[in-house]
C-alpha cells in the first residue's frame, strides 16, 4: 500500500494533483485546501490512502497524517465511500469532525453532498468514542484561536513542501500562532512567512526529519 508520497508537483487541476517521483507521475485526489497551497515545480509530501477496487486503483492525499487516518476511519462506516469521506474533509477540519462525533451531532454530516440522514447518523454511531486520530493541532503546544484548523493545515503543508519535516513544521506553526497579537487576522501567506522567520535559515532541515 502507498501511504506517503514525496516528489515534485507536476500539475494542480482543481482537487487533483500529479506528483512526479523520479519521472513517474502519480495522480492524487486531495482536499481543495491542500491543492490551494501546492505549486507546480515545488517539492511536496502527501500522506496517502490507496483504494483498490476490481476495476480501479486510486490515491487520495492529505497534508497531514491525521487527516489521512480520519479519511480511512470515515470510509470504514457503512455507506461512506471515498468520495463522501473526502467530501466531509473538504467541508470540515479534523477538529470539527471530532467535535461533531463527540457531541453526536449528525446534522453536521448531512450538510455534505451525498450523505443522507441515515448515513450521517451511522457515522456518529460508528465512530463515537472510536476515533484514533487526534484532531489536527491537538496536543502539546496547540493554541488555536483565530486561525482555523484548515488554515493551520495549509501552513504546515506549505512548510513541508519547502523542506521541513512535518514535526518541525507543526512546531513552527504552533510557535508562530503563540506569537500573534490579540485580534490579529493575517493572511495565510503572511502566516507562512512568519513561520519561516521563526524557523530561521539556520534550521537544519535534514537533521530534523
C-alpha positions in Angstrom: 0.0 0.0 0.0 1.2 3.5 -0.8 0.9 5.6 2.4 3.2 8.5 1.6 4.5 10.3 -1.5 7.4 12.8 -1.7 8.1 14.3 -5.0 7.7 17.3 -7.3 4.3 18.8 -8.1 3.8 18.4 -11.8 0.2 19.5 -12.1 -2.5 21.0 -10.0 -6.0 20.7 -11.5 -8.8 21.5 -9.1 -8.7 18.8 -6.4 -6.5 16.6 -8.5 -2.7 16.8 -8.4 0.1 14.9 -10.2 3.2 14.2 -8.2 6.4 13.4 -10.2 8.5 10.8 -8.5 11.7 10.1 -10.5 9.9 10.5 -13.8 6.7 8.6 -12.8 3.6 10.8 -12.4 1.1 9.7 -9.8 -2.4 11.2 -9.9 -3.8 12.0 -6.4 -7.1 13.4 -5.3 -6.7 16.0 -2.5 -8.9 18.4 -0.5 -9.2 21.8 -2.1 -7.4 23.5 0.8 -4.4 21.2 0.2 -4.5 21.9 -3.5 -4.6 25.6 -2.9 -1.0 25.6 -1.4 0.6 23.3 -3.9 2.5 24.8 -6.8 3.8 23.2 -9.9 7.6 22.6 -9.8 7.8 22.6 -6.0 8.6 19.6 -3.8 5.9 18.3 -1.6 4.9 15.5 0.8 1.5 13.9 0.9 0.1 11.3 3.2 -2.0 9.0 1.1 -4.7 6.4 1.2 -4.6 3.8 -1.6 -8.0 2.5 -2.6 -8.0 -0.8 -4.6 -11.1 -2.0 -6.5 -11.6 -4.7 -9.1 -11.5 -2.2 -11.9 -9.6 0.7 -10.4 -6.8 1.9 -8.1 -6.7 5.4 -6.8 -4.8 7.6 -4.3 -6.2 10.3 -2.0 -3.7 12.5 -0.3 -3.6 14.9 2.6 -1.2 17.4 4.1 -1.3 15.7 7.5 -1.3 12.1 8.5 -4.1 12.8 10.9 -6.4 13.8 8.0 -5.4 10.7 6.1 -6.2 8.5 9.1 -9.6 10.2 9.6 -10.4 9.7 5.9 -9.8 6.0 6.4 -12.0 5.9 9.5 -14.8 7.6 7.7 -14.6 5.0 4.9 -15.0 2.2 7.4 -18.5 3.4 8.0 -21.2 1.5 6.0 -22.4 3.6 3.1 -19.5 6.1 3.2 -17.3 5.7 0.1 -14.1 7.6 -0.8 -16.0 10.4 -2.5 -18.2 11.0 0.6 -15.3 10.7 3.0 -13.3 13.2 1.0 -16.4 15.5 0.9 -16.5 15.5 4.7 -12.9 16.5 4.9 -13.5 19.2 2.2 -16.2 20.8 4.4 -14.8 20.4 7.9 -11.5 20.3 9.7 -10.5 17.3 11.7 -11.3 19.2 14.9 -14.8 20.0 13.7 -15.4 16.4 12.7 -14.2 15.1 16.0 -16.3 17.6 17.9 -19.5 16.7 15.9 -19.0 13.0 16.6 -18.2 13.6 20.3 -21.4 15.6 20.6 -23.4 13.2 18.5 -24.3 16.0 16.0 -25.2 14.0 12.9 -26.7 17.2 11.3 -23.1 18.3 10.6 -22.6 15.4 8.2 -26.0 15.9 6.5 -24.6 19.1 5.1 -22.2 17.1 2.9 -23.4 16.2 -0.6 -24.2 12.5 -0.9 -24.6 11.9 2.8 -28.2 11.4 3.9 -29.8 11.3 7.4 -29.3 7.6 7.9 -25.6 7.6 6.8 -25.0 10.7 8.9 -26.4 9.0 12.0 -24.4 5.9 11.2 -21.1 8.0 11.1 -21.8 9.2 14.6 -22.8 5.9 16.0 -19.9 4.0 14.4 -17.1 6.5 15.2 -18.4 7.8 18.6 -15.6 7.0 21.1 -13.5 5.2 18.5 -11.5 8.0 16.8 -7.9 7.1 17.0 -6.6 10.1 15.0 -6.3 13.2 17.2 -7.7 16.5 15.8 -5.2 18.5 13.8 -3.4 20.8 16.1 -4.3 18.9 19.3 -1.8 18.1 22.0 1.1 19.9 23.5 1.7 23.4 22.1 -1.7 23.6 20.3 -3.1 27.1 20.6 -5.7 27.8 18.5 -7.5 30.9 18.2 -8.3 33.0 15.3 -6.6 30.8 12.7 -8.8 27.9 11.5 -7.7 24.3 11.6 -7.9 24.3 7.8 -5.5 27.2 7.5 -3.1 25.7 10.0 -3.0 22.5 8.0 -2.3 24.6 4.8 0.6 26.4 6.5 2.1 23.1 7.7 1.8 21.7 4.2 3.5 24.8 2.8 6.4 24.4 5.2 6.7 20.6 4.5 6.8 21.5 0.8 9.7 23.8 1.4 11.7 21.0 3.0 10.9 20.9 6.7 9.7 17.7 8.4 6.1 17.6 9.5 7.2 17.6 13.1 9.3 20.7 12.8 6.6 22.4 10.6 3.9 21.8 13.3 6.2 23.2 16.0 6.9 26.2 13.9 3.2 26.9 13.3 2.5 26.4 17.0 5.2 28.9 17.9 4.1 31.3 15.3 0.4 31.2 16.5 1.5 31.9 20.0 3.3 35.0 18.8 0.2 36.5 17.2 -1.2 39.6 18.8 -4.8 39.6 20.1 -7.2 40.2 17.3 -4.6 39.8 14.5 -6.0 38.2 11.4 -3.1 37.9 8.9 -3.5 36.1 5.6 -2.3 32.5 5.2 0.7 33.7 3.0 1.7 36.1 5.8 1.4 33.4 8.4 3.7 31.1 6.3 6.2 34.0 6.1 6.1 34.5 9.8 6.6 30.8 10.5 9.6 30.8 8.1 11.1 33.7 10.1 10.7 31.8 13.3 12.2 28.6 11.9 15.1 30.6 10.6 17.6 29.9 7.8 19.9 28.2 10.3 17.4 25.4 10.8 18.9 22.1 9.6 16.1 20.6 7.6 17.5 17.2 7.0 18.6 16.9 10.6 15.1 17.5 11.9 13.3 14.9 9.8 
